[in-house]
Amino acid sequence: MAAEKEEQDRVEEPKNYGACSTRSLARIARDMDNVLLVEVKKVFPIKNVKDGLQEVEFHLIEVLKGKTDKHLPRFPLQVPTDSVEKSRNSGLPPDTFSPGTRLLLFLKEGEFDFIPYPRCEVVLASHENLAVVRQTLTQLSQGAPITALAEDAHRLP
């Protein structure tokens, strides 16, 4: 019984943005149509706590894969449920969504108006995350095997 609970805890994803394994990051960079490097310009107050959405204004820094359109500057992001339950004033994590923070956005074609909640579709643009994404996209464009998807890939050199 305890082993089942431990296994479930390992499989269940954290309910926050920005935490993503190297393999998951490479997989999502490979599979999504659009990969964008953006900077948070402004985070707007939550209009309606019940819908669980909060708008964020982004400044496009670089299109790493795909394209963008006129809707990029202002996206509704899903506020983690536990944040909404704690307080009406809670919202997106300020350590991730504060002005000046650089993020990677992963979007399917036609989803420019809304970013779904799954944690790996919005990640911090750390040096390590950018390295994984850039290497993955380079290998993908060259038709080479994606190093970060290898079974023993934990960290890039």
HELIX and SHEET records of a PDB file:
HELIX    1   1 ALA A    2  VAL A   11  1                                  10    
HELIX    2   2 THR A   22  ASP A   31  1                                  10    
HELIX    3   3 VAL A   49  ASP A   51  5                                   3    
HELIX    4   4 THR A   81  LYS A   86  1                                   6    
HELIX    5   5 ARG A  119  GLU A  121  5                                   3    
HELIX    6   6 HIS A  127  GLN A  142  1                                  16    
HELIX    7   7 THR A  147  LEU A  149  5                                   3    
SHEET    1   A 5 ARG A  74  GLN A  78  0                                        
SHEET    2   A 5 LEU A  53  LYS A  65 -1                                        
SHEET    3   A 5 ASN A  34  VAL A  43 -1                                        
SHEET    4   A 5 ARG A 102  LEU A 107 -1                                        
SHEET    5   A 5 VAL A 122  LEU A 124 -1                                        
END                                                                             
